[in-house]
């Protein structure tokens, strides 16, 4: 399944870790710029092939099974 997580606060980070562990194909979105994103999150996304959207949204939400 493919999911996007909106907001990378405490609950967003927990959702990212949990869904990643369950094998979901993930994307994350946050209003912060990439420069202001938490390095821990950026590194985790890079290491787990998670798409990142900072200060923007994906063009097509229909590609996601869950938000």
N, CA and C atoms as a LAMMPS dump frame, in Angstrom:
ITEM: TIMESTEP
0
ITEM: NUMBER OF ATOMS
201
ITEM: BOX BOUNDS ff ff ff
-5.0000000000000000e+02 5.0000000000000000e+02
-5.0000000000000000e+02 5.0000000000000000e+02
-5.0000000000000000e+02 5.0000000000000000e+02
ITEM: ATOMS id mol type element x y z
1 1 1 N 0.835 -1.187 0
2 1 2 C 0 0 0
3 1 3 C 0.877 1.246 0
4 2 1 N 0.306 2.324 -0.497
5 2 2 C 1.025 3.582 -0.606
6 2 3 C 0.315 4.635 0.242
7 3 1 N 1.072 5.319 1.099
8 3 2 C 0.488 6.308 2.006
9 3 3 C 1.313 7.586 1.999
10 4 1 N 0.628 8.697 2.253
11 4 2 C 1.311 9.969 2.471
12 4 3 C 0.97 10.441 3.879
13 5 1 N 1.979 10.921 4.565
14 5 2 C 1.815 11.436 5.92
15 5 3 C 1.937 12.951 5.842
16 6 1 N 0.894 13.641 6.279
17 6 2 C 0.861 15.099 6.243
18 6 3 C 1.253 15.632 7.615
19 7 1 N 2.357 16.365 7.656
20 7 2 C 2.835 16.942 8.913
21 7 3 C 3.818 16.017 9.609
22 8 1 N 4.972 16.547 9.934
23 8 2 C 6.012 15.731 10.558
24 8 3 C 6.281 16.152 11.997
25 9 1 N 5.195 16.4 12.719
26 9 2 C 5.294 16.602 14.161
27 9 3 C 5.454 15.245 14.832
28 10 1 N 5.179 15.179 16.112
29 10 2 C 5.36 13.928 16.861
30 10 3 C 4.549 12.781 16.275
31 11 1 N 3.265 13.009 16.006
32 11 2 C 2.428 11.916 15.486
33 11 3 C 2.81 11.55 14.055
34 12 1 N 3.2 12.53 13.258
35 12 2 C 3.631 12.247 11.891
36 12 3 C 4.888 11.382 11.852
37 13 1 N 5.842 11.698 12.733
38 13 2 C 7.063 10.879 12.8
39 13 3 C 6.734 9.458 13.238
40 14 1 N 5.886 9.315 14.245
41 14 2 C 5.504 7.977 14.707
42 14 3 C 4.811 7.201 13.593
43 15 1 N 3.931 7.866 12.856
44 15 2 C 3.245 7.212 11.74
45 15 3 C 4.249 6.78 10.674
46 16 1 N 5.22 7.637 10.393
47 16 2 C 6.244 7.306 9.396
48 16 3 C 7.009 6.051 9.806
49 17 1 N 7.461 5.995 11.044
50 17 2 C 8.216 4.831 11.503
51 17 3 C 7.347 3.569 11.492
52 18 1 N 6.123 3.678 11.976
53 18 2 C 5.239 2.507 12.066
54 18 3 C 4.88 1.978 10.675
55 19 1 N 4.455 2.863 9.786
56 19 2 C 4.057 2.407 8.447
57 19 3 C 5.247 1.9 7.649
58 20 1 N 6.401 2.504 7.856
59 20 2 C 7.611 2.021 7.2
60 20 3 C 7.938 0.599 7.663
61 21 1 N 7.828 0.368 8.965
62 21 2 C 8.077 -0.972 9.514
63 21 3 C 7.087 -1.997 8.973
64 22 1 N 5.865 -1.547 8.638
65 22 2 C 4.845 -2.451 8.095
66 22 3 C 4.981 -2.654 6.589
67 23 1 N 5.945 -1.977 5.982
68 23 2 C 6.218 -2.19 4.565
69 23 3 C 5.474 -1.282 3.603
70 24 1 N 4.88 -0.211 4.096
71 24 2 C 4.182 0.727 3.221
72 24 3 C 5.178 1.489 2.353
73 25 1 N 4.758 1.82 1.159
74 25 2 C 5.487 2.762 0.319
75 25 3 C 5.036 4.146 0.778
76 26 1 N 5.971 4.977 1.221
77 26 2 C 5.604 6.223 1.886
78 26 3 C 6.066 7.476 1.166
79 27 1 N 5.332 8.535 1.461
80 27 2 C 5.733 9.902 1.15
81 27 3 C 5.374 10.72 2.374
82 28 1 N 6.137 11.774 2.625
83 28 2 C 5.821 12.678 3.726
84 28 3 C 5.682 14.095 3.175
85 29 1 N 4.888 14.908 3.882
86 29 2 C 4.715 16.303 3.519
87 29 3 C 4.782 17.124 4.79
88 30 1 N 5.472 18.261 4.701
89 30 2 C 5.545 19.169 5.842
90 30 3 C 5.652 20.595 5.319
91 31 1 N 5.164 21.548 6.092
92 31 2 C 5.186 22.943 5.661
93 31 3 C 6.575 23.569 5.782
94 32 1 N 7.465 22.928 6.504
95 32 2 C 8.826 23.448 6.647
96 32 3 C 9.577 23.368 5.314
97 33 1 N 10.609 24.182 5.195
98 33 2 C 11.495 24.07 4.043
99 33 3 C 12.453 22.905 4.3
100 34 1 N 13.055 22.362 3.256
101 34 2 C 14.01 21.262 3.472
102 34 3 C 15.144 21.653 4.421
103 35 1 N 15.551 22.907 4.365
104 35 2 C 16.651 23.373 5.219
105 35 3 C 16.266 23.378 6.697
106 36 1 N 14.96 23.511 6.981
107 36 2 C 14.494 23.57 8.369
108 36 3 C 13.926 22.245 8.87
109 37 1 N 13.925 21.243 8.02
110 37 2 C 13.421 19.925 8.427
111 37 3 C 14.414 19.262 9.383
112 38 1 N 13.909 18.401 10.233
113 38 2 C 14.779 17.709 11.182
114 38 3 C 15.739 16.782 10.437
115 39 1 N 17.03 16.897 10.718
116 39 2 C 18.012 16.037 10.038
117 39 3 C 17.713 14.543 10.211
118 40 1 N 17.195 14.163 11.373
119 40 2 C 16.858 12.757 11.635
120 40 3 C 15.811 12.264 10.633
121 41 1 N 14.812 13.089 10.354
122 41 2 C 13.764 12.714 9.403
123 41 3 C 14.325 12.646 7.992
124 42 1 N 15.114 13.641 7.599
125 42 2 C 15.698 13.656 6.255
126 42 3 C 16.551 12.404 6.025
127 43 1 N 17.357 12.055 7.019
128 43 2 C 18.221 10.879 6.898
129 43 3 C 17.395 9.595 6.817
130 44 1 N 16.371 9.48 7.642
131 44 2 C 15.523 8.287 7.626
132 44 3 C 14.85 8.141 6.261
133 45 1 N 14.329 9.238 5.741
134 45 2 C 13.669 9.19 4.43
135 45 3 C 14.644 8.776 3.333
136 46 1 N 15.825 9.331 3.38
137 46 2 C 16.838 8.988 2.384
138 46 3 C 17.203 7.505 2.461
139 47 1 N 17.35 7.001 3.665
140 47 2 C 17.748 5.6 3.855
141 47 3 C 16.629 4.6 3.576
142 48 1 N 15.373 5.068 3.581
143 48 2 C 14.225 4.175 3.394
144 48 3 C 13.413 4.497 2.138
145 49 1 N 14.004 5.283 1.241
146 49 2 C 13.38 5.595 -0.048
147 49 3 C 11.976 6.188 0.126
148 50 1 N 11.855 7.148 1.035
149 50 2 C 10.587 7.824 1.304
150 50 3 C 10.611 9.175 0.586
151 51 1 N 9.598 9.422 -0.241
152 51 2 C 9.504 10.699 -0.956
153 51 3 C 9.21 11.813 0.034
154 52 1 N 9.837 12.967 -0.171
155 52 2 C 9.686 14.097 0.739
156 52 3 C 9.127 15.305 -0.01
157 53 1 N 8.129 15.933 0.591
158 53 2 C 7.537 17.156 0.052
159 53 3 C 7.59 18.209 1.152
160 54 1 N 8.482 19.162 1.002
161 54 2 C 8.629 20.23 1.989
162 54 3 C 8.165 21.54 1.375
163 55 1 N 7.186 22.181 2.02
164 55 2 C 6.672 23.444 1.538
165 55 3 C 5.87 23.328 0.255
166 56 1 N 5.516 22.119 -0.114
167 56 2 C 4.74 21.866 -1.322
168 56 3 C 3.905 20.612 -1.127
169 57 1 N 3.065 20.32 -2.082
170 57 2 C 2.22 19.122 -2.035
171 57 3 C 2.439 18.308 -3.308
172 58 1 N 2.198 17.007 -3.24
173 58 2 C 2.247 16.225 -4.473
174 58 3 C 1.15 16.704 -5.431
175 59 1 N 1.409 16.589 -6.707
176 59 2 C 0.415 17.02 -7.695
177 59 3 C -0.825 16.149 -7.684
178 60 1 N -0.66 14.862 -7.414
179 60 2 C -1.772 13.915 -7.541
180 60 3 C -1.9 13.061 -6.296
181 61 1 N -2.938 13.323 -5.509
182 61 2 C -3.17 12.538 -4.307
183 61 3 C -3.86 11.211 -4.596
184 62 1 N -4.357 11.029 -5.804
185 62 2 C -5.074 9.773 -6.112
186 62 3 C -4.135 8.593 -6.187
187 63 1 N -2.836 8.826 -6.246
188 63 2 C -1.89 7.717 -6.284
189 63 3 C -1.676 7.084 -4.905
190 64 1 N -2.207 7.73 -3.853
191 64 2 C -2.042 7.223 -2.491
192 64 3 C -3.283 6.461 -2.044
193 65 1 N -3.073 5.351 -1.358
194 65 2 C -4.175 4.553 -0.806
195 65 3 C -4.658 5.124 0.524
196 66 1 N -3.792 5.855 1.209
197 66 2 C -4.108 6.32 2.553
198 66 3 C -3.394 7.645 2.822
199 67 1 N -4.076 8.505 3.578
200 67 2 C -3.472 9.77 4.021
201 67 3 C -3.514 9.811 5.531
